[in-house]
Amino acid sequence: MPRTAPPTHRVRWLVIVCVTAVLAAAVAALAHRPLTSSSSSPPLGPSLSAPASSFSAVPPSNAPRRKRRGPVGKADGLVSDGVTVFNDRFPAVANLDPDLLRTLRRAARDAADDGVTFYVNSGWRSPEYQKRLLRDAVAKYGSEKEAARWVATPATSSHVSGDAVDIGRTDAASWLSGHGAEYGLCQIYENEPWHYELRAKAIDRGCPRMYADPTQDPRMRQ
């Protein structure tokens, strides 16, 4: 006896069941995929991590920088050979006390009539320059006590205050030794025949008695 075909409603039910199973499997597969897009950048793994230092803040180009002090120079009072008392381009000359400088130039003009030129071996000095000279003197003479016979501290130096000038050369120092008092220009220390300061009263009274060296000067004990 031949088999009869299944009822139509049963076939439709089987088709619905099969389609539902297929859709369920597809949804499950999509649920396990990472939700990334083609425009997203992959996260950095341990081997691709940038070093922390690369994210440090970079100071702006106009940020203040620590100034480093180099060797002393012209701005500190250093002079080159051939600088005279008329050379204002050097702070060693231009920063001298105005009265001292004016008197020096007046004496220099008179000395020029005798063929003598006033050269400046040292005039005004910055405190830094004076500190370095003092350190060099300590190294040279072996002690602060001995160095004090030649170099004062920045706090007591008449060069730092602009009240002293070291005159070169020998003929100029010799000329001042004989005529300086007429202008109020006086040698202050016996051991420094080049060191001159202004003593206005010397014009009438003569220069005061010299100290043996700076350690005898009461100004150096401040």
C-alpha positions in Angstrom: 0.0 0.0 0.0 1.6 3.4 -1.0 2.7 6.0 1.7 0.6 9.1 1.9 2.2 12.6 1.9 2.5 14.4 5.3 0.0 17.1 5.9 0.9 20.5 4.6 0.8 22.2 8.1 3.4 19.7 9.4 5.8 20.5 6.6 5.5 24.2 7.3 6.2 23.7 11.0 9.4 21.8 10.2 10.6 24.6 7.9 10.0 27.2 10.6 11.9 25.1 13.2 14.9 24.7 10.8 15.0 28.5 10.0 14.7 29.4 13.6 17.7 27.2 14.5 19.8 28.7 11.7 19.0 32.2 12.8 19.8 31.4 16.4 23.2 30.0 15.5 24.0 33.1 13.5 23.1 35.5 16.3 25.2 33.5 18.7 28.2 33.7 16.4 27.9 37.5 16.0 27.6 37.9 19.8 31.2 36.5 20.3 32.9 38.8 17.7 34.8 41.9 19.0 32.9 45.1 18.4 35.6 47.0 16.5 35.4 49.1 13.5 38.0 49.6 10.7 38.6 53.2 11.8 39.5 52.3 15.4 43.2 52.2 16.4 44.3 48.9 18.1 45.2 49.3 21.7 49.0 49.5 22.5 50.2 46.2 23.9 53.1 45.8 26.3 55.6 45.6 23.4 54.2 48.8 21.8 53.8 50.9 24.8 55.5 54.4 24.5 58.0 55.2 27.3 56.6 57.4 30.0 59.3 60.0 29.3 57.9 60.7 25.9 54.8 62.2 27.5 56.6 64.5 29.8 55.7 68.2 29.5 58.1 70.1 27.3 58.9 73.6 28.6 58.0 76.5 26.3 60.9 78.0 24.3 60.6 81.2 26.3 60.9 79.5 29.7 63.6 81.1 31.9 66.9 79.2 32.0 69.4 79.2 34.8 72.3 81.5 34.0 75.7 80.1 34.3 78.6 82.3 35.1 81.5 81.9 32.8 85.0 83.4 33.0 85.2 87.1 34.0 85.5 89.4 31.1 85.2 93.0 30.1 81.9 93.6 31.8 83.4 92.6 35.1 86.2 95.1 34.8 88.9 93.1 33.0 91.0 95.3 30.8 93.3 94.6 27.8 96.7 96.1 27.1 96.8 99.7 26.1 93.6 100.9 27.9 94.0 104.5 29.1 92.0 106.6 31.6 90.2 108.1 28.6 88.7 104.8 27.3 85.0 104.8 28.3 84.4 101.6 26.4 85.7 99.6 29.3 83.6 99.4 32.5 86.9 99.3 34.4 87.3 102.9 33.5 83.7 104.1 32.9 82.5 102.8 36.3 85.1 104.6 38.4 83.9 107.2 40.8 83.2 110.3 38.7 85.4 112.6 40.8 88.3 110.1 40.7 87.9 109.7 37.0 87.7 113.4 36.3 90.8 114.1 38.4 92.7 111.2 36.7 92.0 112.7 33.3 93.1 116.1 34.3 96.4 114.8 35.7 96.8 112.6 32.6 96.5 115.6 30.3 99.2 117.4 32.2 101.4 114.2 32.3 101.0 113.9 28.5 103.0 117.2 28.2 105.9 115.3 29.8 105.4 112.4 27.4 103.7 110.2 30.0 100.5 108.2 29.4 98.3 106.9 32.1 97.4 103.2 31.4 94.8 101.4 33.5 96.0 98.0 34.7 92.8 97.7 36.8 90.0 100.0 37.9 86.5 99.2 38.8 85.8 95.5 39.3 82.7 93.4 39.8 82.3 91.5 43.1 82.7 88.2 41.1 86.0 89.4 39.6 87.2 90.4 43.1 86.2 87.0 44.5 88.3 85.3 41.8 91.3 87.5 42.4 91.1 86.7 46.1 90.8 82.9 45.4 93.8 83.1 43.1 95.8 85.0 45.7 95.0 82.4 48.4 96.2 79.7 46.0 99.4 81.7 45.2 100.4 82.8 48.7 99.2 79.7 50.6 96.8 81.3 53.1 94.0 83.9 53.4 96.1 85.9 55.8 99.0 86.3 53.4 96.6 86.9 50.4 95.0 89.7 52.4 98.2 91.7 52.0 97.5 92.0 48.3 93.8 91.4 47.6 90.8 92.7 49.6 87.4 91.0 49.9 84.5 92.1 47.6 82.9 93.8 50.6 86.0 95.9 51.4 87.7 96.4 48.1 88.0 100.0 46.9 88.1 98.6 43.4 84.6 97.1 43.7 83.3 100.5 44.9 85.1 102.3 42.1 87.3 104.3 44.3 90.7 103.0 43.3 92.8 102.6 40.1 96.0 100.7 39.4 98.1 102.8 37.1 100.7 101.5 34.7 103.3 101.8 33.4 106.4 102.5 35.5 106.8 106.0 34.2 103.2 106.9 35.0 103.4 105.6 38.5 106.6 107.5 38.9 105.0 110.7 37.6 102.1 110.3 40.0 104.5 109.7 42.9 106.0 113.1 42.3 102.9 115.1 41.2 99.8 113.1 42.4 99.3 115.1 45.6 98.8 118.3 43.6 95.6 116.7 42.2 94.6 114.8 45.3 95.8 111.5 43.9 97.6 109.4 46.5 99.4 106.1 46.7 97.7 104.3 49.7 99.9 101.2 50.3 103.7 101.0 50.4 103.6 97.5 48.8 101.4 98.7 45.9 103.1 101.7 44.1 100.5 101.4 41.3 97.4 101.7 43.5 95.9 105.3 43.6 92.9 106.7 45.3 91.4 110.3 45.5 92.2 112.2 48.7 91.0 115.8 48.0 92.6 117.2 51.2 96.0 116.2 49.9 96.0 119.2 47.6 96.5 121.4 50.6 98.0 119.0 53.1 99.8 116.4 51.1 99.0 112.8 50.9 98.4 110.9 54.2 101.0 108.4 55.4 100.8 105.2 53.6 99.9 101.8 55.1 102.4 99.0 54.8 99.8 96.9 53.1 96.0 96.6 53.0 95.9 94.6 56.3 96.9 97.8 58.1 94.0 99.7 56.5 91.1 100.0 59.0 88.7 99.9 56.1 89.7 96.3 55.5 88.5 95.2 58.9 84.9 96.0 58.4 
